[in-house]
Amino acid sequence: MVSKEYLLACFNNDKYIDKSLIYIYVHDKEYYDELYIEGKVDSGARCFLEQYRFKLREIANNTPNASRLLEYENLINEYNSKNKGGLINDYKDVYINLLCPADKTRMRLTKLIKIKLHNSKKRIMPVYICPKCKANYTSVSCYSEKCKIHLEEDVYINLLPIYNSADYKKASSIQVRRLIKGRFYIYDNRKNEKRKNCRNSSCNNNKLKTVSVLFKSKKNKKNIQAVKWCDICKTYYAPYFLTEQFDFPYEIVNEKEVLEIKRERKQQVEEGSDIIKEHPKDNLPSIEAKDFVVRRSIFRCMHNDHSIDDILAWIEVIGKNGNIHYTKVSAGYCATCSIYFILESTYDNLKKQGIPICRISDEKNYLKSGNVGGMMLANESILMQYGYNVGQKEDLSVKTRHKILATLIDRHILRKSEIISYLDFFISQRQSRDMYRLAIAKWELDRDFVESYKEGKYQEVGVKGLYR
């Protein structure tokens, strides 16, 4: 429950006189964040403001002054009515729609049946029937993509959601939770925190389970995120960045820690502590040039019984000015497979800084490969996997392209002759098409650079790589 007076009356602050907390939140989010970090904003009010952030801004921008207060009151009444009796956990299990691989028809869950696997374990098997071709499909995670499952007289083709989801690109499970209310423990995903057991002392170190939940992204689109869940105290464990995506009533059980996380984040932005120009001198690990890194929506190995350690690590990025800097990133590490994982949001942040000297495997190729060696894609694409591109959309400068090529040679990832061979291949494949005239000119310029390049001409920078 949240007080109308607290949200709509004049809020005690040093910057805005005779203005409400809603006004400050909508018109000066940066100042609101300062008030929040200083502990001056009530937790109930914060939950309301974050949940209704889009509606509040829409009212502020499109509603006349005379009726704006009434619209705000209606939202507060709606919020309070949903939270009578406190913020207990509430959710609805839903099954996502799949696409028929034969004709791309949307398929809804038809029924659930009980089966016994080869290891004698009982399991619920979902059944999807294509309304167009009438084929039978299922989705069981322990079977491979398009594996045929014989059950009595029927044959079911197994579809993995990562390849066949009708609505979600990052779906790892067909069964997801649509949260109505929730209790959360928020952790800093940039730190090496262990999240295998519940932090609540009354739960006796209960092992957390992984569940898939629905969230709205910053662009107000639904997406699926895997989080940890304690089935005793009914608390979700979620990374800090997800708090900006909550679109339902929620309670944070470690409010003081979250305030500290936000304070540290603000200080890091001001000091630029996650980006340095010189080689880092701390004890954090570096992801080396020949390590494999998979870009995923969650830190999870394809082998479900393998544990993933959360780490902080350094990686080098070629900035837009062509200079190299070191960036600290959050990653997951599977010691059994010797594979690293980074989140899509981490990769997006790296791309904003420039070109990571990396070779990255996306989620689909990783899961499809079945092993680390299978992640090695066609040689012709190695240059592009390391960020080399002549497209107008990427618009890499000559200096940046040459820096990438020189790094590949200096770090013994590719020989000069191999790079020249790949560039010749690109040119020969497109030389008859006029639309590639600019690209061909760039490839020819880069080929000349490689031919005349002497190994070590560019300063040795000890490139840390993400294998793509």
N, C-alpha and C positions, 0 to 999 in steps of 0.2 A: 504494500500500500504506500502511496505517496501523497503528500499534502499539496492541494491546489495553491494554498497561500505561499508555500515554500517556492513553488515554481513560477507563480505569476506575480507575486508582490515584489517590491523593490529589493534587489539582492545586495547584501552588504559586501562591497568591494571598493577598491581604490581607483578604478578606471572609469566605470560607468555609473553615473548618478541617476537615480530614479529609473533604472532599467531592471527587468526581471532576469532570472537565470536562463529562461528559454531564449530571451533576446540575445544574451551574451553567447549562448551555445550556437545559435543560428548565425549570428553576424560576426563573431570573433572566436572561432574554434580554438585558435592558438592560445588566446588568453584564458579561455575556459579550461584548456588542458593544464595551464599553470595553476589555476585554482584547484583543479582536481589533484594534481601532484602534491600541492601543499595541504591536502586533506580538508579543504573548505567546502567540498561538495558532498552532500549526503549520498550514501550508496544507493538508496532507493530511487532518488532523483536521477542519479547517473544511469541506472538501468532503464528508466523511462526514456531519458533523452537519447540513449544509444539505440533502443528498440524502435523509437518513432522518428529517428533522425530524418528520414526521407520525407515523411508526411509533414513534419515540422517546417522543413525548408520550403516545401510546396505551399503550405499555408502562408508562410512569411512572404513569399514572392508573388502569390497569385490571389490572395484573399484581401478584400478591402479592410481598412482599419476598424470599421464599425463592427464587423462580424468576426474578426480575427480572434478576439478573446474567447468568444463562444466556441469556436472551432478547437482552440487549445483545451478548453474545459471538457469538451466531448472526448478528446483523446485521453485525458487524464481519467475520466470516468470509465472509459473502455479498459484502460490499463488496470485500474483498481478492481473492476469487476472480474477480470481474468485472474487476479491474484488474491481472491478471498481465501482465507485459511492458510496463507503462506505459500512460499515458493517450493512446493514439492515437485519431484521429477514426474514428468508426464510425457509420453511419446506414443506414436503409432507406428507399428511395423508395416512397411509397404514394400512391394516388389516392383522393381523397375521394369519398363518395357524393353523388349529386345527386337532386333530386326532379323527377319528371315534372310539368311545368306543367299538364298536362291533368287528372290524377287524383291528384297528390301521392304517387305510389308511389315508394318508395326504389329507386334504380338504382345498381348496381355497375358498375365498368368492365368492358366485355365484351371488347374487344380494342383493339390499337393498329395503325393503318395508316399507311403513308407516302404523303404527297401532295406535289404541287408547286404552290406558290402562284402568283398572277398575276405576281409579280416574279421568278419562276423559282427561288425559294428552296425547298429541300426541308424538309418539316416532318413531325413525327409527330402524327397526329390521333387522339385518343382516341374511342372509340365506346361510347356507352351505349344500351342497348335496354330500353325499358320492358317489364317482364314482364307487365303488364296490358293496355296498349293496343298494344304491339308497335311503337311509333313509334321512329324512329332519331334519336338526339341526339349532339352532340359539344360540345366546349368549346375554342375557339380564340380566344385573346385579341385577335388583330388583326381579328376580325369582331364586329359589334354583336350585341346581345341578340336572339335569335329570328331571326337572319338565316338564310336557307336556303342551304345549300351543296350544289351538285349535283356528284356524283362518280359518273361512269359512269351506271348506271341507278338509283342510289339518291339519295335526298334526305335530308340531315341538318340538323336544326334546331340552331342554335348556342345554347348556354346558358352564361351567365357565372356563375361560382361565387358572386359577391357577392349574386346574387338567388336562386340555386337550390341552394345547399349544403344538404344534409340535416342537418348537425350543427354547422356553424361559421358564425356570423353575419358574421364579418369576413374570410372566405376571399377571397383575391385570385388564387389559382391552384388548379387541381385537383390538381397534383402537389406534394406536400410531403415534407419529410424528417422521419422519426421518429428523433430522435437517440438513440443508444445510449451513445456517449462523445463528448466534444467538447473542443476547445481554443479558448479565447476570449480576445479582446482586449476589455476592458470600458472604455467611455468614459462620460464624464459628459454625459448628454443635456441638461443645463441650460446647457451652455456651447456657444459657437459653434465646434465642432470640425468640421474637414473630414474626411470618411471616404470619399473617392473612391479612394484608393490605399492599398496595404498598407504598414504601418509597419515591417515587417521589412526590414532593409537588404539581405538576400540575395535578396529578391524583386524588386529593381530597380524599385520604384514600380509594381508590378503593379496593374492596375485591378481593383477589387473588383466582384464580381457580387452581385446580389440573389437570395436564395433564401428560400423559405417553410419554416418549421420548426414542429413541434408542441411546445407547452409546456403545463404545467399551471398554471392560475391559482391565486391565493391560496385560492380556494374549492375547490381540487382538481378543477377542471373543465378539460378540454383546450381549448386555443385555438391559433390560428395566428398567428405573428408573422413579419414579414419582417425579415431581418437581412442584413448584408453578409458576403461569403465570399471568401477568397483561395484560388484553386485551385492555388497553388504550395506555400505552407506549410501549407495545410489549416487555416486559422484563421478562426473566425467573429468578426465585429465586432458587438457587441450593447450596447445601452444598460444603464446600471447597474441600473435597476429590475428587469430580467429575472433578475438573479442570485438573487432571492428565489423564482423560479419554476422553477429548474432541478431536475429530478427524476431525474437521471442523473449518472454520474461525469463530472467536468469538471476541466479545468486552466485556470488564468488565467495568461496569459503576462506580464501587467503588474501583478503583485501589489502592488508598491509604490505605483503610481498609484491602484489601487483603495483601498488604505488611506488615501491622501490624500483621495480623493473622499468616503469615509465620514466622515473627520475633518471635512471642510468641511461636509458635510450636517448633522452633529451641531451644529457651531458655528452654522450658519444657523438651525437650529431654536431654539437657545438665544437667539440674538440677534434672531430674527425679521427677518432681512435681506432676505427675499423679499417682505415685506409692509410698506408704509410708508403713512403717513397724508397726507403732503404730496406735492406734485407732484415727481417724481424730477428730480434735477439732473445725473444722469450722461448719458453719450452714447448710451445704449441707445435703439433705435428704439421708437416707439409705434405700435401698430396703430390706425389712424385710423377714424373713424366709418363711412366709406363704403368701407373695404377689405373684401374678401371673405375669409372664413376657413372652411375646410372641416374638419369633425371626422372624423378617420380613424384607423385602427389603425396606419397608416404614413405617413411623409412622402413622398407620391408624386403627381405630376401625372397627369391622365388622358392626357396626351401623354407617352409613355414616353421620348422623346428629349430632354425638357426636364430640366435639372438643378435640384436643390433645394438651397438654402443653409440650413444650420441657424443660427438666430438666437435671441437672447434679446430679449424685448420686454416693455413695460409695458402693462397693461390695467387698467381701473377696474372695481371690483366694489361693488355696493350690499350692505353688510353686513346681518346680521340685525337690527341696531339701527337700520337706515335710513341710516346714515352711509356715505360713500364712501371707499374706500381703494384704493391702487394695488398691484397684484400683478405680480411678475415671472414670465413664463411662457416655456417653450421652444416654439419654433415652427419650421416650415419655410416657405421663401418661394420661389415660382417667379417669377423676374424677368420671364420671357417673358409669362406670363399675368397677372402682378400679383395673385397669389392666395397667401394664407397658409394653413398647415395646422397644426392642433394635434392631439395624441393624445387618445384617449378618456380616458386616465388624467388628463391635464391638465385636461380639461373637468370630470371628476368632482371634482377638487380645487377648481376654481373654484366649483362648485355647493355644496361644503361650506362655503365662505366666505360665500356669499350668492348674489346674482343678478348675473352679469356683464351689463353693458349691451352686449348683443351681438345680432347676427343671424347664426345659425349654420346652415350647410347640412350635413346629414349625408351620409355617404358614398354612399348609394344615390341620393339626389336629384342629387348632384354628378355621378356617373357617368352617370346617365340623361339629364341635361340636354344633355350634349355641348358646352356652352359656358357662359361665365360668366353671360350674360344669361338663360340657361335656368334658373338657380338662383333667380330671382325667383319665389317662390311666390305663391299667391293672396293678395290684399291683406288679406282677412279674417284671415289667420293671422299678419300682421306683428306684432301686439301680443304674441302668444304666443311668437313667435320671439325677441323681445327679453326674454323672461322673465316677461311679464305673465300672471298666472293667478289665477283665483278659486277653484280647486279646494281641497277640504279636505285633500287629500294634500300639496299644496305649502304650504298654510296661510300665505300671505304676509300680513304685517300691512298695515293701511290705509296706514301711512306708507311702506312699501316700494312698494306698488302706485302710490301717488301720485308717488313719486320717479321711478319708471320712466316714467310718463305725462308728467311735467313735463320729463324729460330728452329724450324724443322730440320734444316741442314746441320746447324751447330749442335743440336741436341741428338743428332744421329737417329732421328725418327724416319727421315727419308733421305736418300742420296740425291745429288744434283741431277743425275741421269733419270731418276724416277720422276722427279718433279717436271722435268722437261718433257718426258714422255706423256705425262698426264695433260700438260698444257697443249702439247701437239694434238692429243686426242680430242680435247675440247674444240680446238680450232678446226680440225678436219671434219668433225661432225656437224659444224654449223657454218662453214665458210660459204656455202651456197645460199644462205638465207640472209637477206638484206637487213632484217630486224636485229641481227646479232653483230652488226658492223662495229658498234662501239665496244661491245664485249670482246670481240676478236682483237681490236686494237690494244685493249688492256692486257689480254693474254700474251700478245706478241711482245709488249713492253716488259711484262713480268718474266717472260722466257729469256729475253736478252739480259735482264738483271741476273737471273739464276746462272746463265752461261758464264757471265763474267765475275760472278761472286766468288770470293776467296773465303774458305771456311774460317770463321772466327773474326771476320771483318766487323760484324756487329758485336757490340760488347756482350760478353758471356753473362747471362742473367740468371742462370739456374732455373729454367722454366718449370713451374709446377703445373701438371696437366690434369685435365679431366678427360677421360677417354669417352668419346662420343659414339 
